[in-house]
Amino acid sequence: MGNITSLNHLTDKQIEKLNELLENIRYGTITLIVQDGKIIQIDKTEKHRL
């Protein structure tokens, strides 16, 4: 298993973006794409319940 301790060192920009996404989503998923122990992409899938 790889070393995940480097994932604990999020940049301020990454934390700010995650907080923004979490504040603006009611139902859905937020997925972090990691490569070489670094976040390279954040995907948001929002669901609208009727």
GIBELGI-V670539 format. One record per residue. N is the residue number from 1. PSI is psi as a letter, one per 30 degrees, with the letter a starting at -180 (* if undefined). OMEGA is omega as a letter, one per 30 degrees, with the letter a starting at -180 (999 if undefined). Layout:
BEGIN
<<N,PSI,OMEGA> <N,PSI,OMEGA>>
END
This chain:
BEGIN
<<1,k,a> <2,l,l> <3,j,a> <4,g,a> <5,f,l> <6,f,l> <7,f,l> <8,f,a> <9,i,l> <10,k,l> <11,l,l> <12,e,l> <13,e,l> <14,e,l> <15,e,l> <16,e,a> <17,e,l> <18,e,l> <19,e,l> <20,e,l> <21,e,a> <22,e,l> <23,f,a> <24,g,l> <25,k,l> <26,e,l> <27,k,l> <28,a,a> <29,l,l> <30,k,a> <31,k,l> <32,k,l> <33,k,a> <34,k,l> <35,k,a> <36,h,l> <37,g,a> <38,k,l> <39,k,l> <40,f,a> <41,k,l> <42,k,l> <43,k,l> <44,k,l> <45,j,a> <46,k,l> <47,k,l> <48,j,a> <49,k,l> <50,*,999>>
END
